[in-house]
Amino acid sequence: MSNGSSITEFLLLAFADTRELQLLHFWLFLGIYLAALLANGLIITAIACDHHLHTPMYFFLLNLSLLDLGSISTTVPKAMANSLWDTRAISYTGCAAQVFLFFFLISAEYSLLTVMAYDRYVAICQPLHYGTLLGSRACVHMAAAAWGSGFLYAVLHTANTFSIPLCQGNALDQFFCEIPQILKLSCSDTYLREIFRAVLRIPSEQGRHKAFSMCLPHLAVVSLFISTAMFAHLKPPSISSPSLDLVVAVLYSVVPPAVNPLIYSMRNQELKEALRKLIQWTLHHQQ
């Protein structure tokens, strides 16, 4: 293959060779996917329907849930379909679309997590200025900037990735089209890397238990999300292996969208109350 234009499809990593293990993978990913859809969908509905939750923090949380739904829907359904139908193929166009959508949503989530950290900083350290610094217009602008920056990064990185000549076949050692795995197929002798950076503003503890209580859930998801994604893209080739790449990719592409609803709601009584009212209202209208 002289360049990428001669490739009509890519071959994704097969989770297993036996039919039983393929079906096990399908049902496992289906369970995770449905749980992520349900949890994020409930959060979106609760925030949209309960006017008590129409505040900056919940506005950003709604955007985060939308990004989580999009990112997990970009990768997991295709992996499930491949396991169910015993295939590894993804078209060249489909691979490019997957790279663009995933990078768009992940980059936007990085930016949004930064905005959410700033929101918590102002709420804890400058509470008297909260309404001024995080008014409705400012919140919309910050959310739009997060989505817009993600779109711009995705366009640039996708165009750059698929403009590189590919000479090392078409088999990807990953369950979805991931940029580092595509770059491994390039004609260059040097393993190319793309670098991700996230600027995160998180306040110091300042001797207050309240700060830790509010920020620890955010720190947990940011740490998992950023550390695994950076490791996937920056690790040296000498420690790269299909099994390690697979585990790391699952940690940053599948786990965060599934556990974000739990992390951001486990200590939030307002959100729990809104979800309880939503479930009661739904059950009442079904009777």
C-alpha positions as CSV (number, residue, x, y, z in Angstrom):
1,M,0.0,0.0,0.0
2,S,1.7,3.2,-1.1
3,N,-0.6,5.6,0.7
4,G,-3.8,5.9,2.6
5,S,-5.9,6.5,-0.5
6,S,-5.5,2.8,-1.5
7,I,-7.0,1.6,1.8
8,T,-10.7,1.0,1.5
9,E,-11.2,-0.4,5.0
10,F,-9.4,-1.0,8.3
11,L,-9.4,-4.1,10.5
12,L,-10.1,-3.5,14.1
13,L,-8.8,-5.6,17.0
14,A,-10.8,-8.7,17.7
15,F,-11.5,-9.2,21.4
16,A,-11.5,-13.0,21.1
17,D,-11.2,-15.8,18.6
18,T,-13.9,-18.1,20.0
19,R,-17.6,-17.4,19.4
20,E,-18.4,-17.8,23.1
21,L,-15.9,-15.0,24.1
22,Q,-17.1,-12.8,21.3
23,L,-20.7,-13.0,22.6
24,L,-19.5,-12.5,26.1
25,H,-17.7,-9.3,25.0
26,F,-20.9,-8.2,23.2
27,W,-23.1,-8.6,26.3
28,L,-20.5,-7.0,28.6
29,F,-20.2,-3.9,26.4
30,L,-24.0,-3.9,25.9
31,G,-24.5,-3.7,29.6
32,I,-22.0,-0.9,30.0
33,Y,-23.5,1.0,27.1
34,L,-27.1,0.7,28.3
35,A,-26.0,1.7,31.8
36,A,-24.3,4.8,30.4
37,L,-27.3,5.7,28.3
38,L,-29.7,5.3,31.2
39,A,-27.6,7.2,33.7
40,N,-26.7,10.1,31.5
41,G,-30.2,10.2,30.0
42,L,-31.7,10.5,33.5
43,I,-29.3,13.3,34.4
44,I,-30.1,15.2,31.2
45,T,-33.8,14.8,31.7
46,A,-33.7,15.7,35.4
47,I,-31.7,18.9,34.9
48,A,-33.8,20.0,31.9
49,C,-37.1,19.4,33.7
50,D,-36.3,20.7,37.2
51,H,-36.1,24.5,37.3
52,H,-34.2,24.2,40.7
53,L,-31.3,22.7,38.8
54,H,-31.1,25.5,36.2
55,T,-27.8,26.8,37.7
56,P,-24.3,27.0,36.2
57,M,-23.0,23.8,37.8
58,Y,-25.9,21.7,36.5
59,F,-25.8,23.4,33.1
60,F,-22.2,22.2,32.7
61,L,-23.1,18.8,34.0
62,L,-25.8,18.5,31.4
63,N,-23.3,19.4,28.7
64,L,-20.9,16.8,30.2
65,S,-23.6,14.1,30.0
66,L,-24.3,15.0,26.3
67,L,-20.6,14.6,25.5
68,D,-20.4,11.3,27.4
69,L,-23.4,10.0,25.5
70,G,-21.8,11.0,22.2
71,S,-18.3,9.7,22.9
72,I,-19.4,6.2,24.1
73,S,-21.9,6.0,21.2
74,T,-19.0,6.7,18.8
75,T,-16.9,3.6,19.8
76,V,-18.9,1.0,21.7
77,P,-21.8,0.2,19.2
78,K,-19.4,-0.6,16.4
79,A,-17.3,-2.8,18.6
80,M,-20.4,-4.6,19.8
81,A,-21.6,-5.1,16.2
82,N,-18.2,-6.5,15.1
83,S,-18.3,-9.0,17.9
84,L,-21.9,-10.0,17.2
85,W,-21.4,-10.5,13.5
86,D,-17.8,-11.9,13.8
87,T,-16.1,-9.2,11.7
88,R,-13.3,-6.8,12.2
89,A,-13.9,-4.4,9.3
90,I,-14.6,-0.7,9.4
91,S,-14.7,1.4,6.2
92,Y,-12.1,4.0,5.5
93,T,-14.8,6.7,5.7
94,G,-16.3,5.2,8.8
95,C,-12.9,5.2,10.5
96,A,-12.3,8.8,9.6
97,A,-15.8,9.7,10.9
98,Q,-15.1,7.8,14.1
99,V,-11.8,9.5,14.6
100,F,-13.4,12.9,14.0
101,L,-16.4,12.4,16.3
102,F,-14.4,10.8,19.1
103,F,-11.7,13.4,19.1
104,F,-14.3,16.2,18.9
105,L,-16.2,14.9,21.9
106,I,-13.2,14.0,23.9
107,S,-11.5,17.4,23.3
108,A,-14.7,19.2,24.1
109,E,-14.9,17.2,27.3
110,Y,-11.4,18.2,28.3
111,S,-12.3,21.8,27.9
112,L,-15.6,21.4,29.7
113,L,-13.9,19.7,32.6
114,T,-11.6,22.7,32.9
115,V,-14.7,25.0,32.9
116,M,-16.3,22.9,35.6
117,A,-13.1,23.1,37.7
118,Y,-13.3,26.9,37.3
119,D,-16.9,26.9,38.3
120,R,-16.1,25.0,41.5
121,Y,-13.1,27.3,42.2
122,V,-15.4,30.4,42.0
123,A,-18.1,28.7,44.1
124,I,-15.6,27.8,46.9
125,C,-13.1,30.7,46.8
126,Q,-15.1,33.6,45.5
127,P,-18.8,32.9,46.4
128,L,-19.8,36.5,46.5
129,H,-18.7,37.0,42.9
130,Y,-20.3,33.7,41.7
131,G,-23.4,35.3,40.1
132,T,-21.3,37.9,38.3
133,L,-18.5,35.7,37.0
134,L,-20.9,32.8,36.1
135,G,-24.0,34.5,34.8
136,S,-26.2,32.8,32.2
137,R,-24.5,34.5,29.2
138,A,-21.0,33.7,30.5
139,C,-22.0,30.0,31.0
140,V,-23.3,29.7,27.5
141,H,-20.2,31.3,26.1
142,M,-17.9,29.0,28.1
143,A,-19.9,25.9,27.0
144,A,-19.9,27.1,23.4
145,A,-16.1,27.6,23.6
146,A,-15.7,24.1,24.9
147,W,-17.7,22.6,22.0
148,G,-16.2,24.9,19.5
149,S,-12.6,24.2,20.5
150,G,-13.3,20.4,20.4
151,F,-14.7,20.8,16.8
152,L,-11.6,22.8,15.7
153,Y,-9.1,20.3,17.2
154,A,-11.0,17.4,15.7
155,V,-10.9,19.0,12.2
156,L,-7.2,19.7,12.4
157,H,-6.2,16.3,13.9
158,T,-8.4,14.2,11.6
159,A,-7.2,16.1,8.5
160,N,-3.6,15.7,9.6
161,T,-3.9,12.0,10.5
162,F,-5.6,10.9,7.3
163,S,-3.2,13.0,5.1
164,I,-0.3,10.9,6.2
165,P,0.7,8.1,3.8
166,L,0.1,4.6,5.2
167,C,2.4,1.7,4.3
168,Q,2.1,-0.7,7.2
169,G,-1.1,-2.5,6.2
170,N,-4.6,-1.8,7.5
171,A,-4.8,-3.7,10.8
172,L,-5.4,-1.6,13.9
173,D,-4.5,-2.9,17.4
174,Q,-7.5,-1.3,18.9
175,F,-11.3,-1.9,19.1
176,F,-11.9,1.5,17.5
177,C,-10.1,3.9,15.2
178,E,-7.6,5.6,17.5
179,I,-5.1,8.1,16.2
180,P,-2.0,6.6,17.7
181,Q,-2.8,3.2,16.2
182,I,-3.4,4.8,12.7
183,L,-0.1,6.6,13.0
184,K,1.6,3.3,13.6
185,L,0.7,2.4,10.0
186,S,2.4,5.5,8.6
187,C,5.3,5.2,6.2
188,S,7.6,7.1,8.6
189,D,10.3,5.0,10.4
190,T,9.7,7.0,13.5
191,Y,6.6,6.3,15.6
192,L,4.6,9.5,15.4
193,R,2.8,10.8,18.5
194,E,0.1,13.4,19.0
195,I,0.2,15.3,22.2
196,F,-2.8,16.2,24.3
197,R,-2.8,19.0,26.9
198,A,-5.5,20.0,29.3
199,V,-5.4,23.0,31.5
200,L,-7.1,22.3,34.8
201,R,-7.7,24.9,37.5
202,I,-8.5,23.2,40.7
203,P,-8.3,25.2,44.0
204,S,-6.0,24.2,46.9
205,E,-7.5,22.5,50.0
206,Q,-7.0,25.6,52.1
207,G,-7.8,23.7,55.2
208,R,-11.4,23.2,54.3
209,H,-13.2,19.9,54.2
210,K,-15.8,21.5,52.0
211,A,-13.3,22.0,49.2
212,F,-12.3,18.4,49.3
213,S,-15.9,17.2,49.5
214,M,-16.8,19.2,46.4
215,C,-13.7,18.6,44.3
216,L,-12.7,15.0,45.0
217,P,-15.4,13.5,42.6
218,H,-14.2,15.9,39.9
219,L,-10.5,15.1,40.6
220,A,-11.3,11.4,40.4
221,V,-12.9,11.5,37.0
222,V,-10.4,14.0,35.6
223,S,-7.4,12.0,36.9
224,L,-8.7,8.8,35.3
225,F,-9.7,10.5,32.1
226,I,-6.5,12.5,31.5
227,S,-3.9,10.1,32.8
228,T,-5.1,7.1,30.7
229,A,-5.6,9.2,27.6
230,M,-2.2,10.8,27.9
231,F,-0.5,7.5,28.6
232,A,-2.2,6.0,25.5
233,H,-0.9,8.7,23.2
234,L,2.5,9.4,24.8
235,K,3.8,6.1,25.9
236,P,7.0,4.9,24.2
237,P,6.7,2.1,21.5
238,S,8.9,-0.2,23.6
239,I,6.2,-0.7,26.2
240,S,3.3,-0.9,23.7
241,S,1.4,-4.1,23.4
242,P,-2.1,-5.0,22.0
243,S,-3.4,-6.0,25.5
244,L,-2.0,-2.9,27.2
245,D,-3.3,-0.6,24.5
246,L,-6.8,-2.2,24.8
247,V,-7.0,-1.9,28.5
248,V,-5.9,1.8,28.5
249,A,-8.3,2.6,25.6
250,V,-11.2,1.1,27.5
251,L,-10.3,3.1,30.6
252,Y,-10.4,6.5,28.9
253,S,-13.1,5.9,26.2
254,V,-15.6,3.6,27.9
255,V,-15.3,3.9,31.6
256,P,-15.6,7.7,32.1
257,P,-18.9,8.1,30.2
258,A,-20.3,5.2,32.2
259,V,-19.2,6.3,35.6
260,N,-19.5,10.1,35.3
261,P,-23.2,10.1,36.3
262,L,-22.3,8.2,39.4
263,I,-19.3,10.3,40.3
264,Y,-21.1,13.6,39.8
265,S,-24.4,12.6,41.6
266,M,-23.3,10.4,44.5
267,R,-23.0,13.3,46.9
268,N,-25.5,15.7,45.2
269,Q,-28.7,15.7,47.1
270,E,-30.4,18.1,44.8
271,L,-29.8,15.9,41.8
272,K,-30.9,12.8,43.7
273,E,-34.1,14.5,44.7
274,A,-34.7,15.6,41.1
275,L,-34.1,12.1,39.8
276,R,-36.5,10.7,42.5
277,K,-39.2,13.1,41.4
278,L,-38.6,12.2,37.7
279,I,-38.9,8.5,38.4
280,Q,-42.0,8.9,40.5
281,W,-43.6,11.1,37.8
282,T,-42.8,8.5,35.2
283,L,-44.2,5.6,37.2
284,H,-47.3,7.6,38.0
285,H,-48.1,8.3,34.4
286,Q,-47.5,4.7,33.4
287,Q,-50.2,3.5,35.8
